[in-house]
Amino acid sequence: MNREQLLACQNRIKPYIHKTPVLTSRLINKMAEAEVYFKCENFQRMGAYKMRGATNAILQLSEKEKAKGVVTHSSGNFAQALSLAAQSLDVKAHIVMPSTAPEVKKKGVIEYGGKIYECAPNLEARNAAAKAIQEETGATFIHPSNDKNVILGQGTACLELLQEYPDLNAVFAPIGGGGLIAGSALAAFYFGNECRVIGAEPFEVDDAYRSFHSGKIETNATTNTIADGLKTELGDNTLPVILKHVSEIVRVTEAEIIASMRLIWERMKIIVEPSSAVALAALLKDKKKYKNQNVGIIISGGNVDLEHLPF
């Protein structure tokens, strides 16, 4: 995954995605004691950055592969992204979702033409269901985060941010499966001006933090976090990029996530999901390190179940 592949990916997916806005807040700048630039992927098609990677992955398939469809497993945002990307490209999408996935995200998948297959809320059940669909239909499996074409697609959000603000000192992004942070780290390495990339993760699912320090993929015994998009684990494509190009990973509490989510809603007047708020929470927790610097934050998505707000 190199500079040329990132640029080619950006050009490839351009007709199918939105170039999302970058917003600022004077109050948050004051609180962070830094100039903070929010790359608002909550305004992306289907409401999250994952539209980028899903679109790129499907566009890289052969016509024969497209004719047989695609399959993935996801708790929500990638499920919606692959469904909409597939619909845009006239491809059938089979979506395995855990029974505990938010209703708002299941509804999105159905509206975008994806076919849902529910399974038990664990990785083994998700993998088994996806494999069975693959064998039955011949559909191509596209991993939500550990696919190289997906990683390149996700990296275009940070690439756009750096093209608009080339002198960022740091970029914060949430970590779940690692696709966004890996793509962002590649974009910062190739297009940033000595720009550091910092991962943000809940204490309740800190497998990426532990993986970052152990050098191997760690797992979570429990996933008791409000940040439902960050409950997945790193893969063999995302971890090496993170180890090579990410500066550090900051862990935050559930209370810090909720406070940051509320802050963005109240002060910036935009809807963000808990997973997005993790990145701002990490900056505010470690703000002494970034005093008077230019800091980017990837707002990963805004697909929130309004019936179950944490405030």
VEXDREN-2710 file (C-alpha; in Angstrom, 1 decimal):
% VEXDREN-2710
k/r/px/py/pz
1/MET/0.0/0.0/0.0
2/ASN/1.9/3.1/-1.3
3/ARG/1.5/6.7/-2.2
4/GLU/0.4/5.9/-5.8
5/GLN/-2.2/3.4/-4.7
6/LEU/-3.7/5.9/-2.3
7/LEU/-4.0/8.6/-5.0
8/ALA/-5.4/6.0/-7.5
9/CYS/-8.0/4.9/-4.9
10/GLN/-9.0/8.5/-4.3
11/ASN/-9.6/9.1/-8.0
12/ARG/-11.4/5.7/-8.4
13/ILE/-14.0/6.3/-5.6
14/LYS/-14.5/10.0/-6.2
15/PRO/-17.7/9.6/-8.3
16/TYR/-19.4/7.5/-5.6
17/ILE/-18.6/9.4/-2.3
18/HIS/-18.9/12.8/-0.8
19/LYS/-15.9/15.1/-0.2
20/THR/-16.9/15.8/3.4
21/PRO/-16.4/19.2/5.2
22/VAL/-13.8/20.1/7.7
23/LEU/-15.4/22.0/10.7
24/THR/-13.8/23.9/13.6
25/SER/-15.1/25.1/17.0
26/ARG/-13.6/28.1/18.8
27/LEU/-14.8/26.7/22.2
28/ILE/-13.2/23.3/21.5
29/ASN/-10.0/25.0/20.4
30/LYS/-10.0/26.9/23.6
31/MET/-10.6/23.8/25.7
32/ALA/-7.9/21.8/23.8
33/GLU/-5.5/24.8/23.7
34/ALA/-4.9/23.9/20.0
35/GLU/-6.3/24.5/16.6
36/VAL/-8.6/21.5/16.0
37/TYR/-9.9/20.5/12.5
38/PHE/-12.7/17.9/12.4
39/LYS/-13.0/15.9/9.2
40/CYS/-16.7/15.2/9.3
41/GLU/-17.3/11.7/7.9
42/ASN/-20.7/11.8/9.6
43/PHE/-21.7/13.7/6.5
44/GLN/-20.5/10.9/4.2
45/ARG/-22.9/8.8/2.2
46/MET/-24.6/6.3/4.7
47/GLY/-23.2/8.4/7.5
48/ALA/-19.7/7.1/8.0
49/TYR/-16.2/6.9/6.5
50/LYS/-16.7/3.2/5.7
51/MET/-18.4/4.1/2.4
52/ARG/-14.9/4.8/1.1
53/GLY/-13.4/1.4/1.7
54/ALA/-16.5/-0.5/0.7
55/THR/-16.7/1.3/-2.6
56/ASN/-13.0/0.8/-3.4
57/ALA/-13.1/-2.9/-2.6
58/ILE/-16.1/-3.6/-4.9
59/LEU/-14.6/-1.5/-7.7
60/GLN/-11.5/-3.7/-7.6
61/LEU/-13.5/-6.8/-8.3
62/SER/-13.7/-8.4/-11.7
63/GLU/-17.1/-8.4/-13.6
64/LYS/-17.4/-12.1/-12.9
65/GLU/-16.9/-11.6/-9.1
66/LYS/-19.4/-8.7/-9.1
67/ALA/-22.0/-10.8/-10.7
68/LYS/-21.8/-13.3/-7.8
69/GLY/-22.1/-10.5/-5.1
70/VAL/-20.3/-9.6/-2.0
71/VAL/-20.5/-10.7/1.7
72/THR/-19.3/-9.2/4.9
73/HIS/-20.0/-9.3/8.7
74/SER/-20.5/-6.1/10.6
75/SER/-22.2/-4.7/13.6
76/GLY/-23.4/-1.7/11.6
77/ASN/-21.5/0.9/9.7
78/PHE/-19.6/-1.4/7.3
79/ALA/-22.8/-3.4/6.8
80/GLN/-24.5/-0.2/5.6
81/ALA/-21.5/0.9/3.6
82/LEU/-21.2/-2.3/1.7
83/SER/-24.9/-2.4/1.1
84/LEU/-25.0/1.1/-0.4
85/ALA/-21.8/0.7/-2.3
86/ALA/-23.1/-2.6/-3.8
87/GLN/-26.5/-1.0/-4.6
88/SER/-24.6/2.0/-6.4
89/LEU/-22.7/-0.5/-8.5
90/ASP/-25.5/-3.0/-9.1
91/VAL/-24.0/-5.8/-7.0
92/LYS/-25.9/-8.0/-4.5
93/ALA/-24.8/-7.6/-0.9
94/HIS/-25.1/-10.4/1.8
95/ILE/-24.7/-8.9/5.3
96/VAL/-24.1/-10.9/8.5
97/MET/-25.0/-8.9/11.6
98/PRO/-24.9/-9.8/15.3
99/SER/-28.4/-10.0/16.9
100/THR/-27.3/-7.1/19.2
101/ALA/-26.6/-4.6/16.3
102/PRO/-28.4/-1.3/16.7
103/GLU/-31.8/-1.2/15.1
104/VAL/-30.9/2.0/13.3
105/LYS/-28.0/0.3/11.5
106/LYS/-30.1/-2.8/10.6
107/LYS/-32.7/-0.5/9.1
108/GLY/-30.0/1.3/7.1
109/VAL/-28.8/-2.0/5.6
110/ILE/-32.3/-2.9/4.5
111/GLU/-32.9/0.5/3.0
112/TYR/-29.7/0.2/1.0
113/GLY/-30.7/-3.1/-0.4
114/GLY/-28.5/-5.4/1.7
115/LYS/-29.8/-8.9/2.7
116/ILE/-29.3/-9.4/6.5
117/TYR/-28.4/-12.7/8.1
118/GLU/-28.5/-12.5/11.9
119/CYS/-26.0/-14.4/14.1
120/ALA/-24.8/-14.7/17.7
121/PRO/-22.9/-11.6/18.9
122/ASN/-19.4/-13.1/18.7
123/LEU/-16.6/-13.2/16.1
124/GLU/-16.8/-17.0/15.6
125/ALA/-20.5/-16.9/14.7
126/ARG/-19.9/-14.0/12.3
127/ASN/-17.1/-15.8/10.5
128/ALA/-19.0/-19.0/10.3
129/ALA/-22.1/-17.4/8.9
130/ALA/-20.1/-15.4/6.3
131/LYS/-18.2/-18.5/5.2
132/ALA/-21.5/-20.5/4.7
133/ILE/-22.9/-17.7/2.5
134/GLN/-19.7/-17.6/0.5
135/GLU/-19.8/-21.3/-0.1
136/GLU/-23.5/-21.2/-1.1
137/THR/-23.5/-18.1/-3.3
138/GLY/-19.9/-17.7/-4.6
139/ALA/-20.0/-14.2/-3.2
140/THR/-16.6/-12.5/-2.5
141/PHE/-15.9/-11.9/1.2
142/ILE/-14.9/-8.3/2.0
143/HIS/-13.5/-7.8/5.5
144/PRO/-14.7/-4.6/7.2
145/SER/-11.2/-3.5/8.1
146/ASN/-8.5/-6.0/7.3
147/ASP/-8.8/-5.9/3.5
148/LYS/-6.1/-3.9/1.8
149/ASN/-8.5/-2.2/-0.7
150/VAL/-10.7/-1.3/2.3
151/ILE/-7.7/0.2/4.2
152/LEU/-6.7/2.3/1.2
153/GLY/-10.3/3.6/0.8
154/GLN/-10.5/4.6/4.5
155/GLY/-7.2/6.4/4.2
156/THR/-8.7/8.8/1.7
157/ALA/-10.6/10.7/4.5
158/CYS/-7.2/11.6/6.1
159/LEU/-5.8/12.3/2.6
160/GLU/-8.5/14.8/1.9
161/LEU/-7.9/16.4/5.3
162/LEU/-4.2/16.8/4.6
163/GLN/-4.7/18.1/1.1
164/GLU/-6.8/20.9/2.7
165/TYR/-4.6/21.4/5.8
166/PRO/-1.1/20.1/4.9
167/ASP/0.5/21.5/8.1
168/LEU/-1.3/19.4/10.7
169/ASN/1.1/18.3/13.5
170/ALA/-1.1/15.3/14.5
171/VAL/-4.3/13.4/13.5
172/PHE/-6.5/11.5/15.9
173/ALA/-8.7/8.6/14.8
174/PRO/-10.7/5.9/16.6
175/ILE/-9.5/2.3/16.5
176/GLY/-11.8/-0.7/16.1
177/GLY/-10.6/-3.2/13.5
178/GLY/-7.9/-0.7/12.5
179/GLY/-8.9/0.1/8.9
180/LEU/-9.4/3.8/9.5
181/ILE/-6.3/4.3/11.6
182/ALA/-4.1/2.2/9.3
183/GLY/-5.3/4.1/6.2
184/SER/-4.9/7.4/8.0
185/ALA/-1.4/6.5/9.1
186/LEU/-0.5/5.7/5.5
187/ALA/-2.0/9.0/4.3
188/ALA/0.0/11.0/7.0
189/PHE/3.2/9.1/6.1
190/TYR/3.0/9.8/2.4
191/PHE/1.2/13.2/2.4
192/GLY/1.7/14.8/5.8
193/ASN/4.5/17.1/6.9
194/GLU/5.9/15.1/9.8
195/CYS/2.3/14.5/10.9
196/ARG/1.9/12.1/13.8
197/VAL/-1.1/9.7/13.9
198/ILE/-2.6/8.9/17.3
199/GLY/-5.2/6.1/17.9
200/ALA/-8.1/6.5/20.3
201/GLU/-9.6/3.5/22.1
202/PRO/-12.0/2.8/25.0
203/PHE/-10.4/1.2/28.1
204/GLU/-13.2/-1.3/27.9
205/VAL/-12.0/-2.7/24.5
206/ASP/-8.2/-1.9/24.6
207/ASP/-7.0/-4.7/22.5
208/ALA/-5.3/-2.4/20.0
209/TYR/-3.5/-0.6/22.8
210/ARG/-2.2/-4.0/24.1
211/SER/-1.4/-5.2/20.5
212/PHE/0.5/-2.0/19.9
213/HIS/2.7/-2.7/23.0
214/SER/3.0/-6.5/22.5
215/GLY/3.5/-6.5/18.8
216/LYS/0.9/-9.2/18.2
217/ILE/-2.9/-9.3/17.9
218/GLU/-4.6/-9.3/21.3
219/THR/-8.2/-10.0/22.0
220/ASN/-10.9/-8.7/24.4
221/ALA/-12.6/-10.9/27.0
222/THR/-15.5/-8.4/27.2
223/THR/-16.7/-5.5/25.0
224/ASN/-18.7/-3.4/27.5
225/THR/-18.4/0.0/25.7
226/ILE/-20.9/2.5/24.4
227/ALA/-18.6/2.8/21.3
228/ASP/-20.3/-0.1/19.5
229/GLY/-18.2/0.5/16.3
230/LEU/-15.0/-0.2/18.1
231/LYS/-15.7/-3.7/19.4
232/THR/-13.8/-5.5/16.7
233/GLU/-10.1/-6.5/16.8
234/LEU/-7.0/-5.8/14.6
235/GLY/-6.0/-8.0/11.7
236/ASP/-2.8/-9.2/10.0
237/ASN/-3.0/-6.3/7.5
238/THR/-3.9/-3.5/9.9
239/LEU/-1.5/-4.3/12.8
240/PRO/1.8/-4.0/10.8
241/VAL/0.8/-0.6/9.5
242/ILE/-0.2/0.6/13.0
243/LEU/3.1/-0.7/14.5
244/LYS/5.1/1.1/11.7
245/HIS/3.3/4.4/11.3
246/VAL/1.1/5.1/14.4
247/SER/2.8/7.2/17.1
248/GLU/0.7/6.1/20.1
249/ILE/-2.7/4.8/21.2
250/VAL/-4.6/6.7/24.0
251/ARG/-7.3/5.0/26.0
252/VAL/-10.3/6.8/27.4
253/THR/-13.1/6.0/29.9
254/GLU/-16.8/5.6/29.1
255/ALA/-17.5/8.9/30.9
256/GLU/-14.9/10.7/28.8
257/ILE/-16.5/9.3/25.6
258/ILE/-20.0/10.5/26.6
259/ALA/-18.8/13.9/27.7
260/SER/-17.0/14.4/24.3
261/MET/-20.0/13.2/22.4
262/ARG/-22.2/15.6/24.2
263/LEU/-19.7/18.5/23.7
264/ILE/-19.7/17.9/19.9
265/TRP/-23.5/17.8/19.8
266/GLU/-24.0/20.9/22.0
267/ARG/-21.2/23.1/20.6
268/MET/-20.8/22.0/17.0
269/LYS/-24.5/21.2/16.4
270/ILE/-23.6/18.0/14.6
271/ILE/-24.6/14.4/15.3
272/VAL/-21.7/12.0/16.0
273/GLU/-21.8/8.5/17.3
274/PRO/-19.9/7.4/20.4
275/SER/-17.0/5.8/18.4
276/SER/-16.3/9.2/16.8
277/ALA/-16.3/11.0/20.2
278/VAL/-13.5/8.7/21.4
279/ALA/-11.0/10.6/19.2
280/LEU/-11.8/14.0/20.8
281/ALA/-11.8/12.4/24.2
282/ALA/-8.3/11.2/23.6
283/LEU/-7.1/14.7/22.5
284/LEU/-8.6/16.4/25.5
285/LYS/-7.1/13.8/27.9
286/ASP/-3.6/14.3/26.4
287/LYS/-3.9/18.0/25.5
288/LYS/-0.7/19.2/27.1
289/LYS/1.2/17.3/24.4
290/TYR/-0.5/19.2/21.6
291/LYS/-0.6/22.8/23.0
292/ASN/-0.6/25.4/20.3
293/GLN/-0.4/22.7/17.6
294/ASN/-2.7/22.0/14.5
295/VAL/-4.6/18.8/15.2
296/GLY/-6.9/16.9/12.9
297/ILE/-9.7/14.6/14.2
298/ILE/-11.5/12.1/12.0
299/ILE/-15.2/12.1/12.9
300/SER/-15.8/8.6/11.8
301/GLY/-19.6/8.5/11.7
302/GLY/-23.0/9.8/12.9
303/ASN/-25.2/6.7/12.9
304/VAL/-26.8/7.0/16.3
305/ASP/-29.8/5.2/17.7
306/LEU/-31.8/8.2/18.9
307/GLU/-33.9/6.0/21.2
308/HIS/-30.8/5.2/23.3
309/LEU/-28.8/8.4/23.7
310/PRO/-26.3/8.3/26.7
311/PHE/-27.2/11.8/27.8
END
